[in-house]
Amino acid sequence: MDNLQDNPVKTPGHLWAVGVISLLWNSFGCVDYAMSKLDPLGYMKSVGMTEAEIAYMLAMPAWLSAFWALGVWGSLAGSLLLLVRSRHAVTAFAVSLGGLGASQLAHLLDSTMPTSMNSGAMMAMNLLIWGSLVFFLWYAIRMKAAGVLH
């Protein structure tokens, strides 16, 4: 009984709100990744990609796909770990951020990427993804420091 805390840190209500929003938001990336692998032509056509964009995505090297997978599945893992109050949510979100950074850097440096994939709307979406993931990592770090995550 000596190892039990006298005053365990209660789960703040905002953790559930952030955790559920994070889970829903990050699930979109996982669906996009899974559909791009399970039915690439059908899915990419259904979301309005051009033939050049589809050809570019289908030619993606395995190492780049691996970083994309780390980004999306790492963020989903971080969301689930946040909801179960695990300190490992921080690591999962950090891995996800690394995957996102590596994959987007590779795309930025790739001169064969169709210009349509660098449109204003795509850039805005990328900024939204970066902003949300940085926020989720920051939030997990704060909750770990506060003793909410163990």
Backbone hydrogen bonds in HBPLUS format (Angstrom, degrees):
<---DONOR---> <-ACCEPTOR-->    atom                        ^
c    i                          cat <-CA-CA->   ^        H-A-AA   ^      H-
h    n   atom  resd res      DA  || num        DHA   H-A  angle D-A-AA Bond
n    s   type  num  typ     dist DA aas  dist angle  dist       angle   num
A0004-LEU N   A0001-MET O   3.32 MM   3  5.63 166.4  2.34 110.0 114.1     1
A0015-LEU N   A0012-PRO O   3.03 MM   3  5.60 147.4  2.14 112.7 121.6     2
A0016-TRP N   A0013-GLY O   3.12 MM   3  5.57 125.8  2.43 107.0 118.7     3
A0017-ALA N   A0013-GLY O   3.34 MM   4  6.76 159.3  2.39 147.7 153.3     4
A0018-VAL N   A0014-HIS O   2.84 MM   4  5.98 175.3  1.85 154.4 156.0     5
A0019-GLY N   A0015-LEU O   2.76 MM   4  5.72 156.9  1.81 143.5 151.4     6
A0020-VAL N   A0016-TRP O   2.92 MM   4  5.98 161.8  1.96 146.7 150.8     7
A0021-ILE N   A0017-ALA O   3.00 MM   4  6.14 167.6  2.02 151.8 155.9     8
A0022-SER N   A0018-VAL O   2.80 MM   4  5.84 158.6  1.85 147.7 154.6     9
A0023-LEU N   A0019-GLY O   2.88 MM   4  6.03 155.1  1.94 142.1 149.1    10
A0024-LEU N   A0020-VAL O   2.93 MM   4  6.17 165.1  1.95 153.9 157.1    11
A0025-TRP N   A0021-ILE O   2.87 MM   4  5.98 171.3  1.88 155.0 158.0    12
A0026-ASN N   A0022-SER O   2.86 MM   4  5.86 169.4  1.87 151.7 155.4    13
A0027-SER N   A0023-LEU O   3.01 MM   4  5.96 133.5  2.24 135.8 147.1    14
A0028-PHE N   A0025-TRP O   3.22 MM   3  5.72 141.0  2.38 107.7 116.6    15
A0030-CYS N   A0026-ASN O   3.39 MM   4  6.74 152.1  2.47 141.8 149.0    16
A0031-VAL N   A0027-SER O   2.91 MM   4  6.18 156.9  1.96 154.6 160.6    17
A0032-ASP N   A0028-PHE O   2.95 MM   4  6.17 162.2  1.98 150.0 155.1    18
A0033-TYR N   A0029-GLY O   2.94 MM   4  6.14 160.3  1.98 144.7 150.1    19
A0034-ALA N   A0030-CYS O   2.84 MM   4  5.98 172.6  1.85 152.2 154.8    20
A0035-MET N   A0031-VAL O   2.87 MM   4  5.93 169.5  1.88 154.0 157.4    21
A0036-SER N   A0032-ASP O   2.99 MM   4  6.01 148.0  2.10 140.2 149.3    22
A0037-LYS N   A0033-TYR O   3.11 MM   4  6.39 128.5  2.39 142.1 155.3    23
A0037-LYS N   A0034-ALA O   3.10 MM   3  5.20 138.7  2.28  98.0 109.8    24
A0038-LEU N   A0034-ALA O   2.77 MM   4  5.95 156.5  1.83 155.6 163.2    25
A0039-ASP N   A0035-MET O   3.03 MM   4  5.54 162.4  2.06 135.9 141.7    26
A0043-TYR N   A0039-ASP O   2.85 MM   4  5.76 167.4  1.87 163.5 167.9    27
A0044-MET N   A0040-PRO O   2.90 MM   4  5.81 164.1  1.93 147.3 152.6    28
A0045-LYS N   A0041-LEU O   2.99 MM   4  6.01 158.2  2.04 148.8 154.8    29
A0046-SER N   A0042-GLY O   3.00 MM   4  6.09 150.6  2.08 139.9 148.6    30
A0046-SER N   A0043-TYR O   3.00 MM   3  4.99 111.6  2.49  93.4 110.3    31
A0047-VAL N   A0043-TYR O   3.07 MM   4  6.42 134.8  2.29 149.6 161.1    32
A0049-MET N   A0044-MET O   3.03 MM   5  5.54 159.6  2.07 166.0 160.1    33
A0048-GLY N   A0045-LYS O   3.03 MM   3  5.16 161.0  2.06 108.3 112.8    34
A0054-ILE N   A0050-THR O   2.91 MM   4  6.17 160.4  1.95 154.5 160.0    35
A0055-ALA N   A0051-GLU O   2.91 MM   4  6.09 161.9  1.94 148.9 153.8    36
A0056-TYR N   A0052-ALA O   2.99 MM   4  6.16 154.3  2.05 142.3 149.3    37
A0057-MET N   A0053-GLU O   2.97 MM   4  6.22 162.6  2.00 149.4 153.7    38
A0058-LEU N   A0054-ILE O   2.87 MM   4  6.07 157.7  1.92 153.2 159.6    39
A0059-ALA N   A0055-ALA O   3.09 MM   4  6.18 134.0  2.31 138.8 149.7    40
A0059-ALA N   A0056-TYR O   3.23 MM   3  5.24 133.9  2.46  95.6 107.8    41
A0060-MET N   A0057-MET O   3.21 MM   3  5.26 163.2  2.24 105.7 109.4    42
A0064-LEU N   A0061-PRO O   3.09 MM   3  5.45 125.3  2.40 105.2 118.3    43
A0065-SER N   A0061-PRO O   3.06 MM   4  6.40 155.8  2.12 151.8 159.5    44
A0066-ALA N   A0062-ALA O   2.86 MM   4  6.12 145.2  1.98 146.9 156.7    45
A0067-PHE N   A0063-TRP O   3.21 MM   4  6.55 149.0  2.31 138.6 145.2    46
A0068-TRP N   A0064-LEU O   3.02 MM   4  6.31 155.1  2.08 146.5 153.7    47
A0069-ALA N   A0065-SER O   2.86 MM   4  6.12 155.2  1.92 146.3 153.1    48
A0070-LEU N   A0066-ALA O   2.90 MM   4  6.22 156.4  1.95 146.7 152.9    49
A0071-GLY N   A0067-PHE O   2.97 MM   4  6.22 152.6  2.05 144.1 151.4    50
A0072-VAL N   A0068-TRP O   3.02 MM   4  6.39 165.9  2.04 158.8 160.1    51
A0073-TRP N   A0069-ALA O   2.87 MM   4  5.72 158.1  1.91 154.0 160.4    52
A0074-GLY N   A0070-LEU O   2.95 MM   4  5.24 138.9  2.12 122.3 134.0    53
A0075-SER N   A0071-GLY O   3.31 MM   4  6.26 151.0  2.40 130.7 137.4    54
A0076-LEU N   A0072-VAL O   3.15 MM   4  6.42 150.1  2.24 141.3 149.4    55
A0077-ALA N   A0073-TRP O   2.92 MM   4  6.09 161.6  1.95 145.3 150.5    56
A0078-GLY N   A0074-GLY O   2.85 MM   4  6.06 154.0  1.91 143.1 151.0    57
A0079-SER N   A0075-SER O   2.98 MM   4  6.19 151.8  2.06 141.5 148.2    58
A0080-LEU N   A0076-LEU O   3.01 MM   4  6.35 164.2  2.04 154.7 157.9    59
A0081-LEU N   A0077-ALA O   2.82 MM   4  5.99 163.4  1.85 154.8 160.1    60
A0082-LEU N   A0078-GLY O   2.85 MM   4  5.95 146.3  1.96 142.1 151.3    61
A0083-LEU N   A0079-SER O   3.07 MM   4  6.36 155.4  2.14 145.9 151.8    62
A0084-VAL N   A0080-LEU O   3.10 MM   4  6.45 138.1  2.29 142.4 153.5    63
A0086-SER N   A0081-LEU O   2.82 MM   5  5.14 175.8  1.83 157.1 155.7    64
A0085-ARG N   A0082-LEU O   3.03 MM   3  4.91 157.2  2.08 103.9 108.9    65
A0150-HIS N   A0085-ARG O   2.90 MM  65  6.31 161.5  1.94 153.0 147.6    66
A0089-ALA N   A0086-SER O   3.13 MM   3  5.87 165.6  2.15 119.2 121.7    67
A0090-VAL N   A0087-ARG O   3.25 MM   3  6.10 151.6  2.34 119.9 123.4    68
A0092-ALA N   A0088-HIS O   2.98 MM   4  6.27 165.3  2.00 153.0 157.0    69
A0093-PHE N   A0089-ALA O   2.92 MM   4  6.10 165.1  1.95 153.1 156.6    70
A0094-ALA N   A0090-VAL O   2.93 MM   4  6.12 152.0  2.01 146.9 155.5    71
A0095-VAL N   A0091-THR O   2.85 MM   4  6.10 159.8  1.89 155.1 160.0    72
A0096-SER N   A0092-ALA O   2.96 MM   4  6.14 156.7  2.01 145.1 152.1    73
A0097-LEU N   A0093-PHE O   2.91 MM   4  6.13 153.7  1.98 143.7 150.5    74
A0098-GLY N   A0094-ALA O   2.97 MM   4  6.26 152.2  2.05 145.9 153.4    75
A0099-GLY N   A0095-VAL O   2.92 MM   4  6.24 157.3  1.97 151.7 157.7    76
A0100-LEU N   A0096-SER O   2.88 MM   4  6.13 160.1  1.92 152.5 158.1    77
A0101-GLY N   A0097-LEU O   2.87 MM   4  6.02 165.0  1.89 148.2 152.7    78
A0102-ALA N   A0098-GLY O   2.94 MM   4  6.10 168.9  1.95 152.5 155.2    79
A0103-SER N   A0099-GLY O   3.00 MM   4  6.07 165.2  2.02 147.6 152.2    80
A0104-GLN N   A0100-LEU O   2.92 MM   4  6.00 164.7  1.94 153.5 158.2    81
A0105-LEU N   A0101-GLY O   2.92 MM   4  5.92 153.3  1.99 145.7 153.5    82
A0106-ALA N   A0102-ALA O   3.04 MM   4  6.15 159.5  2.09 143.9 149.4    83
A0107-HIS N   A0103-SER O   3.10 MM   4  6.34 153.9  2.17 142.4 149.2    84
A0108-LEU N   A0104-GLN O   2.93 MM   4  6.13 156.2  1.98 145.2 151.8    85
A0109-LEU N   A0105-LEU O   3.00 MM   4  6.22 149.3  2.10 149.9 157.5    86
A0110-ASP N   A0107-HIS O   3.21 MM   3  5.08 150.5  2.31  97.2 106.0    87
A0113-MET N   A0110-ASP O   3.37 MM   3  5.85 168.6  2.39 112.0 115.2    88
A0117-MET N   A0114-PRO O   2.94 MM   3  5.64 158.4  1.99 118.7 125.2    89
A0118-ASN N   A0115-THR O   2.94 MM   3  5.36 162.5  1.97 116.2 120.0    90
A0123-MET N   A0119-SER O   2.92 MM   4  6.19 159.7  1.97 155.1 161.1    91
A0124-ALA N   A0120-GLY O   2.92 MM   4  6.09 154.1  1.99 145.1 152.3    92
A0125-MET N   A0121-ALA O   2.95 MM   4  6.19 155.0  2.02 144.8 151.5    93
A0126-ASN N   A0122-MET O   2.89 MM   4  6.15 157.4  1.94 147.9 154.2    94
A0127-LEU N   A0123-MET O   2.95 MM   4  6.22 155.7  2.01 147.1 153.3    95
A0128-LEU N   A0124-ALA O   2.96 MM   4  6.22 151.2  2.04 145.2 153.3    96
A0129-ILE N   A0125-MET O   2.88 MM   4  6.18 155.4  1.94 151.8 158.4    97
A0130-TRP N   A0126-ASN O   2.90 MM   4  6.15 168.3  1.92 153.5 156.4    98
A0131-GLY N   A0127-LEU O   2.84 MM   4  5.96 167.5  1.86 148.5 152.7    99
A0132-SER N   A0128-LEU O   2.95 MM   4  6.05 162.1  1.98 146.7 151.5   100
A0133-LEU N   A0129-ILE O   2.98 MM   4  6.12 165.8  2.01 153.5 157.6   101
A0134-VAL N   A0130-TRP O   2.91 MM   4  6.05 165.6  1.93 157.8 161.8   102
A0135-PHE N   A0131-GLY O   2.99 MM   4  6.10 155.6  2.05 141.9 149.1   103
A0136-PHE N   A0132-SER O   2.89 MM   4  6.17 161.5  1.93 151.4 155.9   104
A0137-LEU N   A0133-LEU O   2.97 MM   4  6.17 159.0  2.01 149.5 154.9   105
A0138-TRP N   A0134-VAL O   2.90 MM   4  6.06 167.0  1.91 151.3 155.3   106
A0139-TYR N   A0135-PHE O   2.78 MM   4  5.96 162.0  1.81 155.2 160.5   107
A0140-ALA N   A0136-PHE O   2.96 MM   4  6.11 160.5  2.00 144.1 149.1   108
A0141-ILE N   A0137-LEU O   2.95 MM   4  6.20 160.3  1.99 153.2 158.7   109
A0142-ARG N   A0138-TRP O   2.94 MM   4  6.21 157.8  1.99 149.9 156.0   110
A0143-MET N   A0139-TYR O   2.89 MM   4  6.17 158.4  1.94 153.1 158.9   111
A0144-LYS N   A0140-ALA O   2.89 MM   4  6.06 151.5  1.97 147.5 155.4   112
A0145-ALA N   A0141-ILE O   2.94 MM   4  6.15 162.0  1.97 149.6 154.4   113
A0146-ALA N   A0142-ARG O   2.95 MM   4  6.14 141.3  2.10 141.0 151.7   114
A0148-VAL N   A0143-MET O   2.91 MM   5  5.23 143.0  2.05 168.3 164.2   115
A0147-GLY N   A0144-LYS O   3.05 MM   3  5.18 156.5  2.10 104.8 112.1   116
